[in-house]
Amino acid sequence: MSEHEHTPADVAPGTVTLCATREMHGGLKWAHLPVDTALWADESLRDGFRARVRREVNDMSAAVEVIEAR
């Protein structure tokens, strides 16, 4: 699979960034979704955020990585 790297700039203050990736012919399709840390702390909302970023790459089984500020 192609690499998609993350930097501290991918995470705005007070947020986590969800990254969904999908391998496609010719490369990697990816999408980022910033989520307020207070909302992300509510575990009942997490599946909805994951589904939203997966829809961006048109793959409801896509891997979702959580990027947090360092």
HTML snippet that shows the backbone in 3Dmol.js (N, CA, C, O; Angstrom):
<script src="https://3Dmol.org/build/3Dmol-min.js"></script>
<div id="view" style="width:600px;height:400px;position:relative"></div>
<script>
const pdb = `
ATOM      1  N   MET A   1       0.848  -1.175   0.000  1.00  0.00           N
ATOM      2  CA  MET A   1       0.000   0.000   0.000  1.00  0.00           C
ATOM      3  C   MET A   1       0.896   1.241   0.000  1.00  0.00           C
ATOM      4  O   MET A   1       1.945   1.239   0.644  1.00  0.00           O
ATOM      5  N   SER A   2       0.510   2.264  -0.689  1.00  0.00           N
ATOM      6  CA  SER A   2       1.234   3.528  -0.698  1.00  0.00           C
ATOM      7  C   SER A   2       1.184   4.148   0.686  1.00  0.00           C
ATOM      8  O   SER A   2       0.294   3.854   1.485  1.00  0.00           O
ATOM      9  N   GLU A   3       2.142   5.000   0.953  1.00  0.00           N
ATOM     10  CA  GLU A   3       2.204   5.659   2.255  1.00  0.00           C
ATOM     11  C   GLU A   3       1.489   7.001   2.224  1.00  0.00           C
ATOM     12  O   GLU A   3       1.527   7.721   1.226  1.00  0.00           O
ATOM     13  N   HIS A   4       0.852   7.317   3.309  1.00  0.00           N
ATOM     14  CA  HIS A   4       0.244   8.637   3.519  1.00  0.00           C
ATOM     15  C   HIS A   4       0.740   9.079   4.883  1.00  0.00           C
ATOM     16  O   HIS A   4       0.336   8.521   5.903  1.00  0.00           O
ATOM     17  N   GLU A   5       1.606  10.068   4.909  1.00  0.00           N
ATOM     18  CA  GLU A   5       2.233  10.530   6.147  1.00  0.00           C
ATOM     19  C   GLU A   5       1.421  11.644   6.792  1.00  0.00           C
ATOM     20  O   GLU A   5       0.697  12.375   6.116  1.00  0.00           O
ATOM     21  N   HIS A   6       1.551  11.760   8.101  1.00  0.00           N
ATOM     22  CA  HIS A   6       0.888  12.817   8.848  1.00  0.00           C
ATOM     23  C   HIS A   6       1.923  13.699   9.532  1.00  0.00           C
ATOM     24  O   HIS A   6       3.000  13.243   9.917  1.00  0.00           O
ATOM     25  N   THR A   7       1.571  14.967   9.672  1.00  0.00           N
ATOM     26  CA  THR A   7       2.433  15.931  10.345  1.00  0.00           C
ATOM     27  C   THR A   7       1.630  16.600  11.456  1.00  0.00           C
ATOM     28  O   THR A   7       0.405  16.482  11.483  1.00  0.00           O
ATOM     29  N   PRO A   8       2.294  17.296  12.369  1.00  0.00           N
ATOM     30  CA  PRO A   8       1.546  18.015  13.399  1.00  0.00           C
ATOM     31  C   PRO A   8       0.539  19.006  12.819  1.00  0.00           C
ATOM     32  O   PRO A   8      -0.457  19.314  13.474  1.00  0.00           O
ATOM     33  N   ALA A   9       0.770  19.503  11.626  1.00  0.00           N
ATOM     34  CA  ALA A   9      -0.157  20.450  11.001  1.00  0.00           C
ATOM     35  C   ALA A   9      -1.499  19.798  10.644  1.00  0.00           C
ATOM     36  O   ALA A   9      -2.473  20.501  10.376  1.00  0.00           O
ATOM     37  N   ASP A  10      -1.558  18.463  10.638  1.00  0.00           N
ATOM     38  CA  ASP A  10      -2.801  17.760  10.331  1.00  0.00           C
ATOM     39  C   ASP A  10      -3.794  17.802  11.492  1.00  0.00           C
ATOM     40  O   ASP A  10      -4.956  17.429  11.332  1.00  0.00           O
ATOM     41  N   VAL A  11      -3.336  18.255  12.663  1.00  0.00           N
ATOM     42  CA  VAL A  11      -4.192  18.258  13.848  1.00  0.00           C
ATOM     43  C   VAL A  11      -4.298  19.685  14.385  1.00  0.00           C
ATOM     44  O   VAL A  11      -3.327  20.241  14.898  1.00  0.00           O
ATOM     45  N   ALA A  12      -5.473  20.258  14.260  1.00  0.00           N
ATOM     46  CA  ALA A  12      -5.714  21.610  14.774  1.00  0.00           C
ATOM     47  C   ALA A  12      -5.816  21.566  16.299  1.00  0.00           C
ATOM     48  O   ALA A  12      -6.187  20.534  16.859  1.00  0.00           O
ATOM     49  N   PRO A  13      -5.500  22.649  16.965  1.00  0.00           N
ATOM     50  CA  PRO A  13      -5.638  22.689  18.432  1.00  0.00           C
ATOM     51  C   PRO A  13      -7.068  22.336  18.857  1.00  0.00           C
ATOM     52  O   PRO A  13      -8.038  22.811  18.267  1.00  0.00           O
ATOM     53  N   GLY A  14      -7.179  21.500  19.885  1.00  0.00           N
ATOM     54  CA  GLY A  14      -8.489  21.127  20.412  1.00  0.00           C
ATOM     55  C   GLY A  14      -9.216  20.074  19.599  1.00  0.00           C
ATOM     56  O   GLY A  14     -10.409  19.847  19.799  1.00  0.00           O
ATOM     57  N   THR A  15      -8.498  19.424  18.673  1.00  0.00           N
ATOM     58  CA  THR A  15      -9.133  18.397  17.843  1.00  0.00           C
ATOM     59  C   THR A  15      -8.271  17.139  17.766  1.00  0.00           C
ATOM     60  O   THR A  15      -7.093  17.147  18.124  1.00  0.00           O
ATOM     61  N   VAL A  16      -8.885  16.068  17.293  1.00  0.00           N
ATOM     62  CA  VAL A  16      -8.174  14.907  16.769  1.00  0.00           C
ATOM     63  C   VAL A  16      -8.534  14.874  15.296  1.00  0.00           C
ATOM     64  O   VAL A  16      -9.562  15.421  14.899  1.00  0.00           O
ATOM     65  N   THR A  17      -7.713  14.249  14.489  1.00  0.00           N
ATOM     66  CA  THR A  17      -8.001  14.129  13.068  1.00  0.00           C
ATOM     67  C   THR A  17      -8.162  12.657  12.729  1.00  0.00           C
ATOM     68  O   THR A  17      -7.288  11.843  13.025  1.00  0.00           O
ATOM     69  N   LEU A  18      -9.281  12.324  12.107  1.00  0.00           N
ATOM     70  CA  LEU A  18      -9.486  10.963  11.632  1.00  0.00           C
ATOM     71  C   LEU A  18      -9.026  10.901  10.187  1.00  0.00           C
ATOM     72  O   LEU A  18      -9.327  11.795   9.396  1.00  0.00           O
ATOM     73  N   CYS A  19      -8.296   9.850   9.842  1.00  0.00           N
ATOM     74  CA  CYS A  19      -7.789   9.671   8.488  1.00  0.00           C
ATOM     75  C   CYS A  19      -8.238   8.311   7.978  1.00  0.00           C
ATOM     76  O   CYS A  19      -7.878   7.278   8.543  1.00  0.00           O
ATOM     77  N   ALA A  20      -9.022   8.314   6.916  1.00  0.00           N
ATOM     78  CA  ALA A  20      -9.435   7.074   6.256  1.00  0.00           C
ATOM     79  C   ALA A  20      -8.638   6.937   4.960  1.00  0.00           C
ATOM     80  O   ALA A  20      -8.427   7.918   4.247  1.00  0.00           O
ATOM     81  N   THR A  21      -8.206   5.733   4.665  1.00  0.00           N
ATOM     82  CA  THR A  21      -7.440   5.494   3.442  1.00  0.00           C
ATOM     83  C   THR A  21      -8.014   4.300   2.680  1.00  0.00           C
ATOM     84  O   THR A  21      -8.565   3.363   3.257  1.00  0.00           O
ATOM     85  N   ARG A  22      -7.860   4.379   1.370  1.00  0.00           N
ATOM     86  CA  ARG A  22      -8.314   3.294   0.499  1.00  0.00           C
ATOM     87  C   ARG A  22      -7.354   3.203  -0.675  1.00  0.00           C
ATOM     88  O   ARG A  22      -7.070   4.200  -1.339  1.00  0.00           O
ATOM     89  N   GLU A  23      -6.861   2.002  -0.922  1.00  0.00           N
ATOM     90  CA  GLU A  23      -5.983   1.756  -2.064  1.00  0.00           C
ATOM     91  C   GLU A  23      -6.821   1.749  -3.334  1.00  0.00           C
ATOM     92  O   GLU A  23      -7.852   1.081  -3.416  1.00  0.00           O
ATOM     93  N   MET A  24      -6.357   2.504  -4.323  1.00  0.00           N
ATOM     94  CA  MET A  24      -7.055   2.575  -5.600  1.00  0.00           C
ATOM     95  C   MET A  24      -6.047   2.363  -6.723  1.00  0.00           C
ATOM     96  O   MET A  24      -4.840   2.505  -6.526  1.00  0.00           O
ATOM     97  N   HIS A  25      -6.553   2.026  -7.885  1.00  0.00           N
ATOM     98  CA  HIS A  25      -5.692   1.910  -9.050  1.00  0.00           C
ATOM     99  C   HIS A  25      -5.007   3.258  -9.268  1.00  0.00           C
ATOM    100  O   HIS A  25      -5.678   4.274  -9.448  1.00  0.00           O
ATOM    101  N   GLY A  26      -3.700   3.267  -9.252  1.00  0.00           N
ATOM    102  CA  GLY A  26      -2.974   4.497  -9.467  1.00  0.00           C
ATOM    103  C   GLY A  26      -2.614   5.256  -8.206  1.00  0.00           C
ATOM    104  O   GLY A  26      -1.992   6.315  -8.296  1.00  0.00           O
ATOM    105  N   GLY A  27      -2.980   4.757  -7.032  1.00  0.00           N
ATOM    106  CA  GLY A  27      -2.583   5.465  -5.822  1.00  0.00           C
ATOM    107  C   GLY A  27      -3.497   5.235  -4.645  1.00  0.00           C
ATOM    108  O   GLY A  27      -4.317   4.317  -4.632  1.00  0.00           O
ATOM    109  N   LEU A  28      -3.338   6.072  -3.680  1.00  0.00           N
ATOM    110  CA  LEU A  28      -4.064   5.965  -2.431  1.00  0.00           C
ATOM    111  C   LEU A  28      -5.053   7.128  -2.326  1.00  0.00           C
ATOM    112  O   LEU A  28      -4.689   8.285  -2.534  1.00  0.00           O
ATOM    113  N   LYS A  29      -6.293   6.807  -2.004  1.00  0.00           N
ATOM    114  CA  LYS A  29      -7.281   7.856  -1.747  1.00  0.00           C
ATOM    115  C   LYS A  29      -7.378   8.001  -0.238  1.00  0.00           C
ATOM    116  O   LYS A  29      -7.466   7.007   0.483  1.00  0.00           O
ATOM    117  N   TRP A  30      -7.363   9.242   0.240  1.00  0.00           N
ATOM    118  CA  TRP A  30      -7.439   9.474   1.669  1.00  0.00           C
ATOM    119  C   TRP A  30      -8.331  10.669   1.953  1.00  0.00           C
ATOM    120  O   TRP A  30      -8.559  11.517   1.091  1.00  0.00           O
ATOM    121  N   ALA A  31      -8.833  10.716   3.186  1.00  0.00           N
ATOM    122  CA  ALA A  31      -9.661  11.840   3.633  1.00  0.00           C
ATOM    123  C   ALA A  31      -9.389  12.091   5.102  1.00  0.00           C
ATOM    124  O   ALA A  31      -9.175  11.154   5.872  1.00  0.00           O
ATOM    125  N   HIS A  32      -9.398  13.355   5.487  1.00  0.00           N
ATOM    126  CA  HIS A  32      -9.232  13.751   6.877  1.00  0.00           C
ATOM    127  C   HIS A  32     -10.526  14.369   7.393  1.00  0.00           C
ATOM    128  O   HIS A  32     -11.227  15.078   6.671  1.00  0.00           O
ATOM    129  N   LEU A  33     -10.825  14.083   8.659  1.00  0.00           N
ATOM    130  CA  LEU A  33     -11.973  14.680   9.330  1.00  0.00           C
ATOM    131  C   LEU A  33     -11.521  15.171  10.699  1.00  0.00           C
ATOM    132  O   LEU A  33     -11.222  14.356  11.572  1.00  0.00           O
ATOM    133  N   PRO A  34     -11.464  16.497  10.907  1.00  0.00           N
ATOM    134  CA  PRO A  34     -11.144  16.999  12.246  1.00  0.00           C
ATOM    135  C   PRO A  34     -12.367  16.862  13.152  1.00  0.00           C
ATOM    136  O   PRO A  34     -13.493  17.146  12.744  1.00  0.00           O
ATOM    137  N   VAL A  35     -12.128  16.421  14.388  1.00  0.00           N
ATOM    138  CA  VAL A  35     -13.209  16.231  15.358  1.00  0.00           C
ATOM    139  C   VAL A  35     -12.792  16.891  16.668  1.00  0.00           C
ATOM    140  O   VAL A  35     -11.690  16.662  17.166  1.00  0.00           O
ATOM    141  N   ASP A  36     -13.668  17.697  17.211  1.00  0.00           N
ATOM    142  CA  ASP A  36     -13.412  18.342  18.499  1.00  0.00           C
ATOM    143  C   ASP A  36     -13.116  17.260  19.547  1.00  0.00           C
ATOM    144  O   ASP A  36     -13.799  16.238  19.601  1.00  0.00           O
ATOM    145  N   THR A  37     -12.093  17.495  20.376  1.00  0.00           N
ATOM    146  CA  THR A  37     -11.707  16.486  21.365  1.00  0.00           C
ATOM    147  C   THR A  37     -12.831  16.174  22.359  1.00  0.00           C
ATOM    148  O   THR A  37     -12.947  15.041  22.827  1.00  0.00           O
ATOM    149  N   ALA A  38     -13.649  17.165  22.680  1.00  0.00           N
ATOM    150  CA  ALA A  38     -14.766  16.917  23.604  1.00  0.00           C
ATOM    151  C   ALA A  38     -15.786  15.973  22.975  1.00  0.00           C
ATOM    152  O   ALA A  38     -16.338  15.112  23.659  1.00  0.00           O
ATOM    153  N   LEU A  39     -16.037  16.127  21.691  1.00  0.00           N
ATOM    154  CA  LEU A  39     -16.969  15.219  21.004  1.00  0.00           C
ATOM    155  C   LEU A  39     -16.356  13.833  20.855  1.00  0.00           C
ATOM    156  O   LEU A  39     -17.045  12.827  21.025  1.00  0.00           O
ATOM    157  N   TRP A  40     -15.060  13.774  20.536  1.00  0.00           N
ATOM    158  CA  TRP A  40     -14.376  12.486  20.372  1.00  0.00           C
ATOM    159  C   TRP A  40     -14.342  11.723  21.698  1.00  0.00           C
ATOM    160  O   TRP A  40     -14.330  10.492  21.696  1.00  0.00           O
ATOM    161  N   ALA A  41     -14.327  12.425  22.813  1.00  0.00           N
ATOM    162  CA  ALA A  41     -14.309  11.774  24.122  1.00  0.00           C
ATOM    163  C   ALA A  41     -15.602  11.004  24.395  1.00  0.00           C
ATOM    164  O   ALA A  41     -15.613  10.092  25.222  1.00  0.00           O
ATOM    165  N   ASP A  42     -16.685  11.360  23.712  1.00  0.00           N
ATOM    166  CA  ASP A  42     -17.964  10.666  23.871  1.00  0.00           C
ATOM    167  C   ASP A  42     -17.959   9.429  22.966  1.00  0.00           C
ATOM    168  O   ASP A  42     -18.180   9.528  21.759  1.00  0.00           O
ATOM    169  N   GLU A  43     -17.706   8.276  23.567  1.00  0.00           N
ATOM    170  CA  GLU A  43     -17.564   7.045  22.780  1.00  0.00           C
ATOM    171  C   GLU A  43     -18.810   6.699  21.964  1.00  0.00           C
ATOM    172  O   GLU A  43     -18.710   6.005  20.952  1.00  0.00           O
ATOM    173  N   SER A  44     -19.971   7.171  22.388  1.00  0.00           N
ATOM    174  CA  SER A  44     -21.199   6.871  21.639  1.00  0.00           C
ATOM    175  C   SER A  44     -21.233   7.589  20.291  1.00  0.00           C
ATOM    176  O   SER A  44     -22.024   7.224  19.420  1.00  0.00           O
ATOM    177  N   LEU A  45     -20.389   8.605  20.107  1.00  0.00           N
ATOM    178  CA  LEU A  45     -20.362   9.360  18.851  1.00  0.00           C
ATOM    179  C   LEU A  45     -19.285   8.863  17.875  1.00  0.00           C
ATOM    180  O   LEU A  45     -19.329   9.185  16.688  1.00  0.00           O
ATOM    181  N   ARG A  46     -18.337   8.094  18.366  1.00  0.00           N
ATOM    182  CA  ARG A  46     -17.167   7.730  17.559  1.00  0.00           C
ATOM    183  C   ARG A  46     -17.500   6.972  16.279  1.00  0.00           C
ATOM    184  O   ARG A  46     -16.925   7.259  15.229  1.00  0.00           O
ATOM    185  N   ASP A  47     -18.412   6.014  16.347  1.00  0.00           N
ATOM    186  CA  ASP A  47     -18.748   5.247  15.138  1.00  0.00           C
ATOM    187  C   ASP A  47     -19.314   6.154  14.050  1.00  0.00           C
ATOM    188  O   ASP A  47     -19.048   5.942  12.867  1.00  0.00           O
ATOM    189  N   GLY A  48     -20.085   7.154  14.436  1.00  0.00           N
ATOM    190  CA  GLY A  48     -20.626   8.096  13.464  1.00  0.00           C
ATOM    191  C   GLY A  48     -19.533   8.902  12.780  1.00  0.00           C
ATOM    192  O   GLY A  48     -19.593   9.126  11.571  1.00  0.00           O
ATOM    193  N   PHE A  49     -18.534   9.340  13.542  1.00  0.00           N
ATOM    194  CA  PHE A  49     -17.416  10.067  12.941  1.00  0.00           C
ATOM    195  C   PHE A  49     -16.612   9.165  12.004  1.00  0.00           C
ATOM    196  O   PHE A  49     -16.207   9.588  10.922  1.00  0.00           O
ATOM    197  N   ARG A  50     -16.385   7.916  12.429  1.00  0.00           N
ATOM    198  CA  ARG A  50     -15.654   6.978  11.560  1.00  0.00           C
ATOM    199  C   ARG A  50     -16.424   6.732  10.263  1.00  0.00           C
ATOM    200  O   ARG A  50     -15.824   6.689   9.188  1.00  0.00           O
ATOM    201  N   ALA A  51     -17.731   6.573  10.352  1.00  0.00           N
ATOM    202  CA  ALA A  51     -18.545   6.355   9.154  1.00  0.00           C
ATOM    203  C   ALA A  51     -18.469   7.559   8.224  1.00  0.00           C
ATOM    204  O   ALA A  51     -18.395   7.407   7.005  1.00  0.00           O
ATOM    205  N   ARG A  52     -18.488   8.737   8.798  1.00  0.00           N
ATOM    206  CA  ARG A  52     -18.442   9.952   7.972  1.00  0.00           C
ATOM    207  C   ARG A  52     -17.147  10.043   7.165  1.00  0.00           C
ATOM    208  O   ARG A  52     -17.182  10.357   5.975  1.00  0.00           O
ATOM    209  N   VAL A  53     -16.010   9.774   7.797  1.00  0.00           N
ATOM    210  CA  VAL A  53     -14.746   9.869   7.062  1.00  0.00           C
ATOM    211  C   VAL A  53     -14.610   8.704   6.067  1.00  0.00           C
ATOM    212  O   VAL A  53     -13.991   8.868   5.016  1.00  0.00           O
ATOM    213  N   ARG A  54     -15.176   7.542   6.381  1.00  0.00           N
ATOM    214  CA  ARG A  54     -15.149   6.414   5.432  1.00  0.00           C
ATOM    215  C   ARG A  54     -15.970   6.732   4.185  1.00  0.00           C
ATOM    216  O   ARG A  54     -15.599   6.335   3.080  1.00  0.00           O
ATOM    217  N   ARG A  55     -17.084   7.447   4.355  1.00  0.00           N
ATOM    218  CA  ARG A  55     -17.889   7.827   3.191  1.00  0.00           C
ATOM    219  C   ARG A  55     -17.091   8.710   2.238  1.00  0.00           C
ATOM    220  O   ARG A  55     -17.294   8.663   1.024  1.00  0.00           O
ATOM    221  N   GLU A  56     -16.192   9.509   2.782  1.00  0.00           N
ATOM    222  CA  GLU A  56     -15.373  10.390   1.950  1.00  0.00           C
ATOM    223  C   GLU A  56     -14.469   9.613   0.990  1.00  0.00           C
ATOM    224  O   GLU A  56     -14.130  10.108  -0.085  1.00  0.00           O
ATOM    225  N   VAL A  57     -14.082   8.404   1.377  1.00  0.00           N
ATOM    226  CA  VAL A  57     -13.247   7.581   0.486  1.00  0.00           C
ATOM    227  C   VAL A  57     -14.073   6.482  -0.196  1.00  0.00           C
ATOM    228  O   VAL A  57     -13.527   5.607  -0.868  1.00  0.00           O
ATOM    229  N   ASN A  58     -15.391   6.542  -0.011  1.00  0.00           N
ATOM    230  CA  ASN A  58     -16.318   5.577  -0.640  1.00  0.00           C
ATOM    231  C   ASN A  58     -16.008   4.128  -0.291  1.00  0.00           C
ATOM    232  O   ASN A  58     -16.075   3.246  -1.147  1.00  0.00           O
ATOM    233  N   ASP A  59     -15.667   3.889   0.980  1.00  0.00           N
ATOM    234  CA  ASP A  59     -15.365   2.527   1.426  1.00  0.00           C
ATOM    235  C   ASP A  59     -15.704   2.422   2.911  1.00  0.00           C
ATOM    236  O   ASP A  59     -14.941   2.884   3.759  1.00  0.00           O
ATOM    237  N   MET A  60     -16.840   1.820   3.221  1.00  0.00           N
ATOM    238  CA  MET A  60     -17.289   1.737   4.608  1.00  0.00           C
ATOM    239  C   MET A  60     -16.466   0.759   5.448  1.00  0.00           C
ATOM    240  O   MET A  60     -16.676   0.655   6.657  1.00  0.00           O
ATOM    241  N   SER A  61     -15.532   0.044   4.819  1.00  0.00           N
ATOM    242  CA  SER A  61     -14.647  -0.837   5.578  1.00  0.00           C
ATOM    243  C   SER A  61     -13.217  -0.289   5.630  1.00  0.00           C
ATOM    244  O   SER A  61     -12.305  -0.979   6.085  1.00  0.00           O
ATOM    245  N   ALA A  62     -13.022   0.939   5.170  1.00  0.00           N
ATOM    246  CA  ALA A  62     -11.683   1.534   5.149  1.00  0.00           C
ATOM    247  C   ALA A  62     -11.112   1.649   6.563  1.00  0.00           C
ATOM    248  O   ALA A  62     -11.839   1.891   7.527  1.00  0.00           O
ATOM    249  N   ALA A  63      -9.822   1.473   6.661  1.00  0.00           N
ATOM    250  CA  ALA A  63      -9.136   1.677   7.932  1.00  0.00           C
ATOM    251  C   ALA A  63      -9.213   3.161   8.294  1.00  0.00           C
ATOM    252  O   ALA A  63      -9.100   4.030   7.429  1.00  0.00           O
ATOM    253  N   VAL A  64      -9.408   3.434   9.585  1.00  0.00           N
ATOM    254  CA  VAL A  64      -9.445   4.810  10.077  1.00  0.00           C
ATOM    255  C   VAL A  64      -8.393   4.951  11.170  1.00  0.00           C
ATOM    256  O   VAL A  64      -8.417   4.241  12.176  1.00  0.00           O
ATOM    257  N   GLU A  65      -7.475   5.879  10.953  1.00  0.00           N
ATOM    258  CA  GLU A  65      -6.435   6.165  11.934  1.00  0.00           C
ATOM    259  C   GLU A  65      -6.822   7.439  12.690  1.00  0.00           C
ATOM    260  O   GLU A  65      -7.338   8.387  12.098  1.00  0.00           O
ATOM    261  N   VAL A  66      -6.571   7.451  13.984  1.00  0.00           N
ATOM    262  CA  VAL A  66      -6.825   8.634  14.815  1.00  0.00           C
ATOM    263  C   VAL A  66      -5.485   9.318  15.050  1.00  0.00           C
ATOM    264  O   VAL A  66      -4.579   8.732  15.643  1.00  0.00           O
ATOM    265  N   ILE A  67      -5.359  10.561  14.584  1.00  0.00           N
ATOM    266  CA  ILE A  67      -4.141  11.318  14.768  1.00  0.00           C
ATOM    267  C   ILE A  67      -4.390  12.354  15.839  1.00  0.00           C
ATOM    268  O   ILE A  67      -5.300  13.176  15.724  1.00  0.00           O
ATOM    269  N   GLU A  68      -3.576  12.314  16.885  1.00  0.00           N
ATOM    270  CA  GLU A  68      -3.722  13.246  17.988  1.00  0.00           C
ATOM    271  C   GLU A  68      -2.523  14.186  18.040  1.00  0.00           C
ATOM    272  O   GLU A  68      -1.438  13.840  17.573  1.00  0.00           O
ATOM    273  N   ALA A  69      -2.715  15.359  18.601  1.00  0.00           N
ATOM    274  CA  ALA A  69      -1.619  16.318  18.738  1.00  0.00           C
ATOM    275  C   ALA A  69      -0.518  15.703  19.582  1.00  0.00           C
ATOM    276  O   ALA A  69      -0.777  14.955  20.525  1.00  0.00           O
ATOM    277  N   ARG A  70       0.691  16.026  19.232  1.00  0.00           N
ATOM    278  CA  ARG A  70       1.842  15.471  19.972  1.00  0.00           C
ATOM    279  C   ARG A  70       2.330  16.425  20.999  1.00  0.00           C
ATOM    280  O   ARG A  70       3.287  16.127  21.713  1.00  0.00           O
TER     281      ARG A  70
END
`;
const viewer = $3Dmol.createViewer("view");
viewer.addModel(pdb, "pdb");
viewer.setStyle({}, {cartoon: {color: "spectrum"}});
viewer.zoomTo();
viewer.render();
</script>
